[in-house]
Structures are given as C-alpha cells and as structure tokens.
Amino acid sequence: MTNFLKTTFARFAKDEKGVTLVEYGIALILAVTLGAGALTTLANDVDAKMGEASGCLTAVGC
C-alpha cells in the first residue's frame, strides 16, 4: 500500500498539465478582478462628471 501511494504521488509531481491549468485560472481571475475594478472606477468618474454637467444645465452662471 505504501509503495502504491509513493508511486502515485511521484506521478502527480511529474505531471505538469494541472499546473498549467491552475496558472491559467489564476491569470483569468486576476484579469477579471482588475477589469471589474477599472470599470467600477470609470463608472464612478463618469457619474460624477454627468452630475456636474446636469448641474450646469440648470444653473445660470456655470
């Protein structure tokens, strides 16, 4: 039984297919997180500018 476990773990240590998949997963999660953060920041900036523009439309001396 011990020999079977040693050979199984040794085989998993040599197999790099799973490692590549994990790397792609981490890269995808990082890209999605950064993209969502950038879009949130952009949305907040656009909202602030639109608020200023609508305030200028109703104000007399803007």
Predicted model as a PDB file, atoms N, CA, C, CB and O in Angstrom, pLDDT in the B-factor column:
MODEL        1                                                                  
ATOM      1  N   MET A   1       0.830  -1.205   0.000  1.00 73.00           N  
ATOM      2  CA  MET A   1       0.000   0.000   0.000  1.00 73.00           C  
ATOM      3  C   MET A   1       0.869   1.261   0.000  1.00 73.00           C  
ATOM      4  CB  MET A   1      -0.941   0.002   1.220  1.00 73.00           C  
ATOM      5  O   MET A   1       0.578   2.216  -0.720  1.00 73.00           O  
ATOM      6  N   THR A   2       1.923   1.264   0.799  1.00 78.00           N  
ATOM      7  CA  THR A   2       2.810   2.422   0.868  1.00 78.00           C  
ATOM      8  C   THR A   2       3.507   2.655  -0.466  1.00 78.00           C  
ATOM      9  CB  THR A   2       3.848   2.236   1.979  1.00 78.00           C  
ATOM     10  O   THR A   2       3.661   3.795  -0.904  1.00 78.00           O  
ATOM     11  N   ASN A   3       3.923   1.577  -1.105  1.00 82.00           N  
ATOM     12  CA  ASN A   3       4.584   1.689  -2.402  1.00 82.00           C  
ATOM     13  C   ASN A   3       3.637   2.277  -3.443  1.00 82.00           C  
ATOM     14  CB  ASN A   3       5.095   0.318  -2.864  1.00 82.00           C  
ATOM     15  O   ASN A   3       4.054   3.087  -4.271  1.00 82.00           O  
ATOM     16  N   PHE A   4       2.381   1.883  -3.408  1.00 84.00           N  
ATOM     17  CA  PHE A   4       1.384   2.419  -4.340  1.00 84.00           C  
ATOM     18  C   PHE A   4       1.218   3.922  -4.143  1.00 84.00           C  
ATOM     19  CB  PHE A   4       0.030   1.706  -4.154  1.00 84.00           C  
ATOM     20  O   PHE A   4       1.154   4.669  -5.119  1.00 84.00           O  
ATOM     21  N   LEU A   5       1.148   4.378  -2.872  1.00 80.00           N  
ATOM     22  CA  LEU A   5       0.990   5.800  -2.608  1.00 80.00           C  
ATOM     23  C   LEU A   5       2.212   6.591  -3.059  1.00 80.00           C  
ATOM     24  CB  LEU A   5       0.736   6.033  -1.128  1.00 80.00           C  
ATOM     25  O   LEU A   5       2.087   7.690  -3.599  1.00 80.00           O  
ATOM     26  N   LYS A   6       3.392   6.025  -2.834  1.00 81.00           N  
ATOM     27  CA  LYS A   6       4.615   6.720  -3.254  1.00 81.00           C  
ATOM     28  C   LYS A   6       4.660   6.876  -4.772  1.00 81.00           C  
ATOM     29  CB  LYS A   6       5.862   5.958  -2.765  1.00 81.00           C  
ATOM     30  O   LYS A   6       4.999   7.946  -5.277  1.00 81.00           O  
ATOM     31  N   THR A   7       4.324   5.829  -5.488  1.00 85.00           N  
ATOM     32  CA  THR A   7       4.358   5.919  -6.956  1.00 85.00           C  
ATOM     33  C   THR A   7       3.269   6.851  -7.481  1.00 85.00           C  
ATOM     34  CB  THR A   7       4.195   4.525  -7.581  1.00 85.00           C  
ATOM     35  O   THR A   7       3.477   7.553  -8.470  1.00 85.00           O  
ATOM     36  N   THR A   8       2.123   6.860  -6.830  1.00 78.00           N  
ATOM     37  CA  THR A   8       1.042   7.752  -7.258  1.00 78.00           C  
ATOM     38  C   THR A   8       1.432   9.212  -7.049  1.00 78.00           C  
ATOM     39  CB  THR A   8      -0.257   7.435  -6.492  1.00 78.00           C  
ATOM     40  O   THR A   8       1.233  10.043  -7.935  1.00 78.00           O  
ATOM     41  N   PHE A   9       1.985   9.523  -5.885  1.00 72.00           N  
ATOM     42  CA  PHE A   9       2.395  10.902  -5.616  1.00 72.00           C  
ATOM     43  C   PHE A   9       3.558  11.326  -6.502  1.00 72.00           C  
ATOM     44  CB  PHE A   9       2.777  11.062  -4.151  1.00 72.00           C  
ATOM     45  O   PHE A   9       3.629  12.483  -6.917  1.00 72.00           O  
ATOM     46  N   ALA A  10       4.455  10.418  -6.790  1.00 78.00           N  
ATOM     47  CA  ALA A  10       5.573  10.725  -7.688  1.00 78.00           C  
ATOM     48  C   ALA A  10       5.065  11.028  -9.095  1.00 78.00           C  
ATOM     49  CB  ALA A  10       6.576   9.551  -7.726  1.00 78.00           C  
ATOM     50  O   ALA A  10       5.581  11.920  -9.769  1.00 78.00           O  
ATOM     51  N   ARG A  11       4.058  10.287  -9.532  1.00 76.00           N  
ATOM     52  CA  ARG A  11       3.478  10.522 -10.861  1.00 76.00           C  
ATOM     53  C   ARG A  11       2.789  11.888 -10.912  1.00 76.00           C  
ATOM     54  CB  ARG A  11       2.470   9.399 -11.221  1.00 76.00           C  
ATOM     55  O   ARG A  11       2.910  12.600 -11.909  1.00 76.00           O  
ATOM     56  N   PHE A  12       2.066  12.264  -9.844  1.00 69.00           N  
ATOM     57  CA  PHE A  12       1.414  13.573  -9.805  1.00 69.00           C  
ATOM     58  C   PHE A  12       2.435  14.704  -9.763  1.00 69.00           C  
ATOM     59  CB  PHE A  12       0.484  13.667  -8.598  1.00 69.00           C  
ATOM     60  O   PHE A  12       2.200  15.772 -10.327  1.00 69.00           O  
ATOM     61  N   ALA A  13       3.561  14.480  -9.102  1.00 69.00           N  
ATOM     62  CA  ALA A  13       4.600  15.506  -9.025  1.00 69.00           C  
ATOM     63  C   ALA A  13       5.226  15.768 -10.395  1.00 69.00           C  
ATOM     64  CB  ALA A  13       5.681  15.090  -8.026  1.00 69.00           C  
ATOM     65  O   ALA A  13       5.635  16.894 -10.678  1.00 69.00           O  
ATOM     66  N   LYS A  14       5.307  14.739 -11.251  1.00 71.00           N  
ATOM     67  CA  LYS A  14       5.893  14.898 -12.579  1.00 71.00           C  
ATOM     68  C   LYS A  14       4.908  15.461 -13.598  1.00 71.00           C  
ATOM     69  CB  LYS A  14       6.417  13.575 -13.066  1.00 71.00           C  
ATOM     70  O   LYS A  14       5.323  16.035 -14.605  1.00 71.00           O  
ATOM     71  N   ASP A  15       3.632  15.306 -13.354  1.00 68.00           N  
ATOM     72  CA  ASP A  15       2.607  15.755 -14.296  1.00 68.00           C  
ATOM     73  C   ASP A  15       2.436  17.267 -14.179  1.00 68.00           C  
ATOM     74  CB  ASP A  15       1.258  15.029 -14.037  1.00 68.00           C  
ATOM     75  O   ASP A  15       2.129  17.771 -13.098  1.00 68.00           O  
ATOM     76  N   GLU A  16       2.631  17.998 -15.282  1.00 68.00           N  
ATOM     77  CA  GLU A  16       2.547  19.453 -15.250  1.00 68.00           C  
ATOM     78  C   GLU A  16       1.301  19.988 -15.944  1.00 68.00           C  
ATOM     79  CB  GLU A  16       3.773  20.047 -15.887  1.00 68.00           C  
ATOM     80  O   GLU A  16       1.152  21.203 -16.074  1.00 68.00           O  
ATOM     81  N   LYS A  17       0.411  19.123 -16.389  1.00 68.00           N  
ATOM     82  CA  LYS A  17      -0.803  19.593 -17.051  1.00 68.00           C  
ATOM     83  C   LYS A  17      -1.690  20.353 -16.077  1.00 68.00           C  
ATOM     84  CB  LYS A  17      -1.573  18.417 -17.659  1.00 68.00           C  
ATOM     85  O   LYS A  17      -2.254  21.387 -16.436  1.00 68.00           O  
ATOM     86  N   GLY A  18      -1.819  19.870 -14.873  1.00 67.00           N  
ATOM     87  CA  GLY A  18      -2.645  20.529 -13.869  1.00 67.00           C  
ATOM     88  C   GLY A  18      -2.068  21.863 -13.452  1.00 67.00           C  
ATOM     89  O   GLY A  18      -2.810  22.802 -13.164  1.00 67.00           O  
ATOM     90  N   VAL A  19      -0.746  21.953 -13.417  1.00 73.00           N  
ATOM     91  CA  VAL A  19      -0.094  23.198 -13.039  1.00 73.00           C  
ATOM     92  C   VAL A  19      -0.412  24.286 -14.055  1.00 73.00           C  
ATOM     93  CB  VAL A  19       1.427  23.001 -12.918  1.00 73.00           C  
ATOM     94  O   VAL A  19      -0.693  25.422 -13.674  1.00 73.00           O  
ATOM     95  N   THR A  20      -0.372  23.963 -15.314  1.00 80.00           N  
ATOM     96  CA  THR A  20      -0.676  24.936 -16.361  1.00 80.00           C  
ATOM     97  C   THR A  20      -2.125  25.397 -16.250  1.00 80.00           C  
ATOM     98  CB  THR A  20      -0.409  24.335 -17.756  1.00 80.00           C  
ATOM     99  O   THR A  20      -2.413  26.583 -16.414  1.00 80.00           O  
ATOM    100  N   LEU A  21      -3.017  24.488 -15.978  1.00 82.00           N  
ATOM    101  CA  LEU A  21      -4.426  24.836 -15.831  1.00 82.00           C  
ATOM    102  C   LEU A  21      -4.631  25.778 -14.652  1.00 82.00           C  
ATOM    103  CB  LEU A  21      -5.273  23.575 -15.653  1.00 82.00           C  
ATOM    104  O   LEU A  21      -5.412  26.725 -14.742  1.00 82.00           O  
ATOM    105  N   VAL A  22      -3.941  25.527 -13.559  1.00 84.00           N  
ATOM    106  CA  VAL A  22      -4.040  26.400 -12.392  1.00 84.00           C  
ATOM    107  C   VAL A  22      -3.486  27.780 -12.709  1.00 84.00           C  
ATOM    108  CB  VAL A  22      -3.296  25.790 -11.196  1.00 84.00           C  
ATOM    109  O   VAL A  22      -4.061  28.786 -12.293  1.00 84.00           O  
ATOM    110  N   GLU A  23      -2.380  27.843 -13.440  1.00 88.00           N  
ATOM    111  CA  GLU A  23      -1.806  29.134 -13.823  1.00 88.00           C  
ATOM    112  C   GLU A  23      -2.776  29.935 -14.692  1.00 88.00           C  
ATOM    113  CB  GLU A  23      -0.480  28.927 -14.568  1.00 88.00           C  
ATOM    114  O   GLU A  23      -2.939  31.139 -14.494  1.00 88.00           O  
ATOM    115  N   TYR A  24      -3.415  29.273 -15.647  1.00 90.00           N  
ATOM    116  CA  TYR A  24      -4.395  29.964 -16.480  1.00 90.00           C  
ATOM    117  C   TYR A  24      -5.582  30.427 -15.645  1.00 90.00           C  
ATOM    118  CB  TYR A  24      -4.871  29.055 -17.617  1.00 90.00           C  
ATOM    119  O   TYR A  24      -6.112  31.514 -15.876  1.00 90.00           O  
ATOM    120  N   GLY A  25      -5.997  29.630 -14.696  1.00 89.00           N  
ATOM    121  CA  GLY A  25      -7.106  30.012 -13.821  1.00 89.00           C  
ATOM    122  C   GLY A  25      -6.768  31.229 -13.000  1.00 89.00           C  
ATOM    123  O   GLY A  25      -7.592  32.134 -12.868  1.00 89.00           O  
ATOM    124  N   ILE A  26      -5.561  31.272 -12.440  1.00 93.00           N  
ATOM    125  CA  ILE A  26      -5.142  32.424 -11.644  1.00 93.00           C  
ATOM    126  C   ILE A  26      -5.052  33.667 -12.521  1.00 93.00           C  
ATOM    127  CB  ILE A  26      -3.787  32.150 -10.961  1.00 93.00           C  
ATOM    128  O   ILE A  26      -5.475  34.746 -12.106  1.00 93.00           O  
ATOM    129  N   ALA A  27      -4.513  33.531 -13.715  1.00 94.00           N  
ATOM    130  CA  ALA A  27      -4.412  34.674 -14.629  1.00 94.00           C  
ATOM    131  C   ALA A  27      -5.798  35.191 -15.008  1.00 94.00           C  
ATOM    132  CB  ALA A  27      -3.628  34.284 -15.897  1.00 94.00           C  
ATOM    133  O   ALA A  27      -6.008  36.402 -15.080  1.00 94.00           O  
ATOM    134  N   LEU A  28      -6.733  34.294 -15.247  1.00 95.00           N  
ATOM    135  CA  LEU A  28      -8.093  34.699 -15.607  1.00 95.00           C  
ATOM    136  C   LEU A  28      -8.774  35.421 -14.447  1.00 95.00           C  
ATOM    137  CB  LEU A  28      -8.922  33.476 -16.027  1.00 95.00           C  
ATOM    138  O   LEU A  28      -9.415  36.453 -14.645  1.00 95.00           O  
ATOM    139  N   ILE A  29      -8.637  34.888 -13.258  1.00 96.00           N  
ATOM    140  CA  ILE A  29      -9.236  35.532 -12.082  1.00 96.00           C  
ATOM    141  C   ILE A  29      -8.633  36.912 -11.861  1.00 96.00           C  
ATOM    142  CB  ILE A  29      -9.039  34.661 -10.826  1.00 96.00           C  
ATOM    143  O   ILE A  29      -9.352  37.861 -11.548  1.00 96.00           O  
ATOM    144  N   LEU A  30      -7.328  37.028 -12.020  1.00 96.00           N  
ATOM    145  CA  LEU A  30      -6.659  38.318 -11.854  1.00 96.00           C  
ATOM    146  C   LEU A  30      -7.141  39.323 -12.903  1.00 96.00           C  
ATOM    147  CB  LEU A  30      -5.134  38.146 -11.946  1.00 96.00           C  
ATOM    148  O   LEU A  30      -7.395  40.483 -12.579  1.00 96.00           O  
ATOM    149  N   ALA A  31      -7.264  38.887 -14.142  1.00 96.00           N  
ATOM    150  CA  ALA A  31      -7.715  39.781 -15.216  1.00 96.00           C  
ATOM    151  C   ALA A  31      -9.151  40.241 -14.978  1.00 96.00           C  
ATOM    152  CB  ALA A  31      -7.607  39.079 -16.582  1.00 96.00           C  
ATOM    153  O   ALA A  31      -9.462  41.416 -15.174  1.00 96.00           O  
ATOM    154  N   VAL A  32     -10.019  39.339 -14.562  1.00 96.00           N  
ATOM    155  CA  VAL A  32     -11.416  39.698 -14.311  1.00 96.00           C  
ATOM    156  C   VAL A  32     -11.516  40.664 -13.136  1.00 96.00           C  
ATOM    157  CB  VAL A  32     -12.260  38.437 -14.037  1.00 96.00           C  
ATOM    158  O   VAL A  32     -12.286  41.623 -13.185  1.00 96.00           O  
ATOM    159  N   THR A  33     -10.746  40.419 -12.086  1.00 97.00           N  
ATOM    160  CA  THR A  33     -10.778  41.285 -10.914  1.00 97.00           C  
ATOM    161  C   THR A  33     -10.277  42.690 -11.247  1.00 97.00           C  
ATOM    162  CB  THR A  33      -9.939  40.682  -9.791  1.00 97.00           C  
ATOM    163  O   THR A  33     -10.898  43.682 -10.865  1.00 97.00           O  
ATOM    164  N   LEU A  34      -9.168  42.769 -11.950  1.00 97.00           N  
ATOM    165  CA  LEU A  34      -8.635  44.084 -12.326  1.00 97.00           C  
ATOM    166  C   LEU A  34      -9.564  44.807 -13.298  1.00 97.00           C  
ATOM    167  CB  LEU A  34      -7.245  43.935 -12.950  1.00 97.00           C  
ATOM    168  O   LEU A  34      -9.744  46.021 -13.199  1.00 97.00           O  
ATOM    169  N   GLY A  35     -10.148  44.069 -14.230  1.00 96.00           N  
ATOM    170  CA  GLY A  35     -11.082  44.684 -15.176  1.00 96.00           C  
ATOM    171  C   GLY A  35     -12.319  45.218 -14.481  1.00 96.00           C  
ATOM    172  O   GLY A  35     -12.791  46.309 -14.803  1.00 96.00           O  
ATOM    173  N   ALA A  36     -12.847  44.463 -13.535  1.00 97.00           N  
ATOM    174  CA  ALA A  36     -14.027  44.917 -12.806  1.00 97.00           C  
ATOM    175  C   ALA A  36     -13.703  46.151 -11.968  1.00 97.00           C  
ATOM    176  CB  ALA A  36     -14.569  43.793 -11.911  1.00 97.00           C  
ATOM    177  O   ALA A  36     -14.508  47.078 -11.878  1.00 97.00           O  
ATOM    178  N   GLY A  37     -12.529  46.155 -11.362  1.00 96.00           N  
ATOM    179  CA  GLY A  37     -12.123  47.328 -10.582  1.00 96.00           C  
ATOM    180  C   GLY A  37     -11.960  48.566 -11.451  1.00 96.00           C  
ATOM    181  O   GLY A  37     -12.366  49.661 -11.061  1.00 96.00           O  
ATOM    182  N   ALA A  38     -11.369  48.396 -12.624  1.00 96.00           N  
ATOM    183  CA  ALA A  38     -11.188  49.524 -13.541  1.00 96.00           C  
ATOM    184  C   ALA A  38     -12.534  50.045 -14.034  1.00 96.00           C  
ATOM    185  CB  ALA A  38     -10.312  49.111 -14.736  1.00 96.00           C  
ATOM    186  O   ALA A  38     -12.738  51.257 -14.114  1.00 96.00           O  
ATOM    187  N   LEU A  39     -13.443  49.149 -14.361  1.00 97.00           N  
ATOM    188  CA  LEU A  39     -14.764  49.588 -14.837  1.00 97.00           C  
ATOM    189  C   LEU A  39     -15.558  50.277 -13.730  1.00 97.00           C  
ATOM    190  CB  LEU A  39     -15.559  48.392 -15.378  1.00 97.00           C  
ATOM    191  O   LEU A  39     -16.293  51.225 -14.002  1.00 97.00           O  
ATOM    192  N   THR A  40     -15.423  49.821 -12.502  1.00 97.00           N  
ATOM    193  CA  THR A  40     -16.108  50.466 -11.379  1.00 97.00           C  
ATOM    194  C   THR A  40     -15.586  51.879 -11.178  1.00 97.00           C  
ATOM    195  CB  THR A  40     -15.929  49.647 -10.091  1.00 97.00           C  
ATOM    196  O   THR A  40     -16.361  52.814 -10.979  1.00 97.00           O  
ATOM    197  N   THR A  41     -14.271  52.029 -11.231  1.00 96.00           N  
ATOM    198  CA  THR A  41     -13.676  53.358 -11.087  1.00 96.00           C  
ATOM    199  C   THR A  41     -14.113  54.275 -12.221  1.00 96.00           C  
ATOM    200  CB  THR A  41     -12.146  53.261 -11.047  1.00 96.00           C  
ATOM    201  O   THR A  41     -14.459  55.433 -11.987  1.00 96.00           O  
ATOM    202  N   LEU A  42     -14.098  53.771 -13.432  1.00 97.00           N  
ATOM    203  CA  LEU A  42     -14.527  54.552 -14.584  1.00 97.00           C  
ATOM    204  C   LEU A  42     -15.991  54.959 -14.459  1.00 97.00           C  
ATOM    205  CB  LEU A  42     -14.309  53.761 -15.870  1.00 97.00           C  
ATOM    206  O   LEU A  42     -16.348  56.094 -14.773  1.00 97.00           O  
ATOM    207  N   ALA A  43     -16.834  54.046 -14.006  1.00 96.00           N  
ATOM    208  CA  ALA A  43     -18.261  54.347 -13.847  1.00 96.00           C  
ATOM    209  C   ALA A  43     -18.474  55.443 -12.810  1.00 96.00           C  
ATOM    210  CB  ALA A  43     -19.037  53.082 -13.443  1.00 96.00           C  
ATOM    211  O   ALA A  43     -19.311  56.325 -13.003  1.00 96.00           O  
ATOM    212  N   ASN A  44     -17.724  55.393 -11.714  1.00 95.00           N  
ATOM    213  CA  ASN A  44     -17.857  56.431 -10.692  1.00 95.00           C  
ATOM    214  C   ASN A  44     -17.416  57.794 -11.228  1.00 95.00           C  
ATOM    215  CB  ASN A  44     -17.037  56.063  -9.450  1.00 95.00           C  
ATOM    216  O   ASN A  44     -18.057  58.805 -10.941  1.00 95.00           O  
ATOM    217  N   ASP A  45     -16.334  57.831 -12.001  1.00 95.00           N  
ATOM    218  CA  ASP A  45     -15.857  59.092 -12.570  1.00 95.00           C  
ATOM    219  C   ASP A  45     -16.863  59.662 -13.576  1.00 95.00           C  
ATOM    220  CB  ASP A  45     -14.493  58.886 -13.247  1.00 95.00           C  
ATOM    221  O   ASP A  45     -17.129  60.864 -13.581  1.00 95.00           O  
ATOM    222  N   VAL A  46     -17.412  58.799 -14.418  1.00 96.00           N  
ATOM    223  CA  VAL A  46     -18.400  59.246 -15.408  1.00 96.00           C  
ATOM    224  C   VAL A  46     -19.658  59.750 -14.700  1.00 96.00           C  
ATOM    225  CB  VAL A  46     -18.756  58.094 -16.390  1.00 96.00           C  
ATOM    226  O   VAL A  46     -20.245  60.747 -15.122  1.00 96.00           O  
ATOM    227  N   ASP A  47     -20.070  59.084 -13.650  1.00 95.00           N  
ATOM    228  CA  ASP A  47     -21.242  59.508 -12.891  1.00 95.00           C  
ATOM    229  C   ASP A  47     -21.027  60.892 -12.284  1.00 95.00           C  
ATOM    230  CB  ASP A  47     -21.562  58.491 -11.790  1.00 95.00           C  
ATOM    231  O   ASP A  47     -21.928  61.731 -12.308  1.00 95.00           O  
ATOM    232  N   ALA A  48     -19.852  61.125 -11.747  1.00 94.00           N  
ATOM    233  CA  ALA A  48     -19.553  62.437 -11.155  1.00 94.00           C  
ATOM    234  C   ALA A  48     -19.570  63.529 -12.229  1.00 94.00           C  
ATOM    235  CB  ALA A  48     -18.176  62.411 -10.442  1.00 94.00           C  
ATOM    236  O   ALA A  48     -20.130  64.603 -12.010  1.00 94.00           O  
ATOM    237  N   LYS A  49     -18.972  63.265 -13.366  1.00 94.00           N  
ATOM    238  CA  LYS A  49     -18.951  64.269 -14.449  1.00 94.00           C  
ATOM    239  C   LYS A  49     -20.344  64.534 -15.009  1.00 94.00           C  
ATOM    240  CB  LYS A  49     -18.027  63.810 -15.580  1.00 94.00           C  
ATOM    241  O   LYS A  49     -20.675  65.674 -15.334  1.00 94.00           O  
ATOM    242  N   MET A  50     -21.159  63.494 -15.122  1.00 93.00           N  
ATOM    243  CA  MET A  50     -22.522  63.688 -15.615  1.00 93.00           C  
ATOM    244  C   MET A  50     -23.338  64.508 -14.609  1.00 93.00           C  
ATOM    245  CB  MET A  50     -23.204  62.321 -15.879  1.00 93.00           C  
ATOM    246  O   MET A  50     -24.173  65.328 -14.991  1.00 93.00           O  
ATOM    247  N   GLY A  51     -23.082  64.273 -13.329  1.00 90.00           N  
ATOM    248  CA  GLY A  51     -23.756  65.073 -12.303  1.00 90.00           C  
ATOM    249  C   GLY A  51     -23.374  66.540 -12.392  1.00 90.00           C  
ATOM    250  O   GLY A  51     -24.230  67.416 -12.269  1.00 90.00           O  
ATOM    251  N   GLU A  52     -22.093  66.811 -12.604  1.00 89.00           N  
ATOM    252  CA  GLU A  52     -21.641  68.195 -12.775  1.00 89.00           C  
ATOM    253  C   GLU A  52     -22.269  68.824 -14.019  1.00 89.00           C  
ATOM    254  CB  GLU A  52     -20.104  68.250 -12.872  1.00 89.00           C  
ATOM    255  O   GLU A  52     -22.688  69.982 -13.982  1.00 89.00           O  
ATOM    256  N   ALA A  53     -22.338  68.076 -15.114  1.00 87.00           N  
ATOM    257  CA  ALA A  53     -22.885  68.600 -16.354  1.00 87.00           C  
ATOM    258  C   ALA A  53     -24.376  68.900 -16.195  1.00 87.00           C  
ATOM    259  CB  ALA A  53     -22.654  67.607 -17.506  1.00 87.00           C  
ATOM    260  O   ALA A  53     -24.852  69.921 -16.692  1.00 87.00           O  
ATOM    261  N   SER A  54     -25.111  68.039 -15.518  1.00 86.00           N  
ATOM    262  CA  SER A  54     -26.546  68.305 -15.347  1.00 86.00           C  
ATOM    263  C   SER A  54     -26.770  69.490 -14.402  1.00 86.00           C  
ATOM    264  CB  SER A  54     -27.268  67.046 -14.804  1.00 86.00           C  
ATOM    265  O   SER A  54     -27.740  70.235 -14.541  1.00 86.00           O  
ATOM    266  N   GLY A  55     -25.859  69.650 -13.445  1.00 85.00           N  
ATOM    267  CA  GLY A  55     -25.963  70.816 -12.567  1.00 85.00           C  
ATOM    268  C   GLY A  55     -25.711  72.119 -13.318  1.00 85.00           C  
ATOM    269  O   GLY A  55     -26.338  73.139 -13.032  1.00 85.00           O  
ATOM    270  N   CYS A  56     -24.803  72.080 -14.267  1.00 86.00           N  
ATOM    271  CA  CYS A  56     -24.513  73.277 -15.075  1.00 86.00           C  
ATOM    272  C   CYS A  56     -25.678  73.604 -16.010  1.00 86.00           C  
ATOM    273  CB  CYS A  56     -23.220  73.073 -15.896  1.00 86.00           C  
ATOM    274  O   CYS A  56     -25.890  74.772 -16.336  1.00 86.00           O  
ATOM    275  N   LEU A  57     -26.419  72.617 -16.437  1.00 84.00           N  
ATOM    276  CA  LEU A  57     -27.537  72.880 -17.331  1.00 84.00           C  
ATOM    277  C   LEU A  57     -28.660  73.629 -16.605  1.00 84.00           C  
ATOM    278  CB  LEU A  57     -28.066  71.566 -17.915  1.00 84.00           C  
ATOM    279  O   LEU A  57     -29.364  74.435 -17.213  1.00 84.00           O  
ATOM    280  N   THR A  58     -28.823  73.366 -15.326  1.00 78.00           N  
ATOM    281  CA  THR A  58     -29.909  74.016 -14.578  1.00 78.00           C  
ATOM    282  C   THR A  58     -29.434  75.287 -13.908  1.00 78.00           C  
ATOM    283  CB  THR A  58     -30.482  73.067 -13.529  1.00 78.00           C  
ATOM    284  O   THR A  58     -30.268  76.109 -13.529  1.00 78.00           O  
ATOM    285  N   ALA A  59     -28.136  75.493 -13.743  1.00 71.00           N  
ATOM    286  CA  ALA A  59     -27.601  76.695 -13.086  1.00 71.00           C  
ATOM    287  C   ALA A  59     -27.496  77.825 -14.111  1.00 71.00           C  
ATOM    288  CB  ALA A  59     -26.204  76.407 -12.438  1.00 71.00           C  
ATOM    289  O   ALA A  59     -27.367  77.586 -15.312  1.00 71.00           O  
ATOM    290  N   VAL A  60     -27.554  79.047 -13.616  1.00 64.00           N  
ATOM    291  CA  VAL A  60     -27.486  80.206 -14.517  1.00 64.00           C  
ATOM    292  C   VAL A  60     -26.053  80.588 -14.843  1.00 64.00           C  
ATOM    293  CB  VAL A  60     -28.203  81.396 -13.899  1.00 64.00           C  
ATOM    294  O   VAL A  60     -25.741  80.852 -16.004  1.00 64.00           O  
ATOM    295  N   GLY A  61     -25.177  80.624 -13.854  1.00 58.00           N  
ATOM    296  CA  GLY A  61     -23.832  81.124 -14.109  1.00 58.00           C  
ATOM    297  C   GLY A  61     -22.764  80.065 -14.063  1.00 58.00           C  
ATOM    298  O   GLY A  61     -21.743  80.274 -13.408  1.00 58.00           O  
ATOM    299  N   CYS A  62     -22.938  78.958 -14.712  1.00 64.00           N  
ATOM    300  CA  CYS A  62     -21.945  77.874 -14.684  1.00 64.00           C  
ATOM    301  C   CYS A  62     -21.013  78.017 -15.778  1.00 64.00           C  
ATOM    302  CB  CYS A  62     -22.573  76.533 -14.748  1.00 64.00           C  
ATOM    303  O   CYS A  62     -20.103  77.201 -15.924  1.00 64.00           O  
TER     304      CYS A  62                                                      
ENDMDL                                                                          
END                                                                             
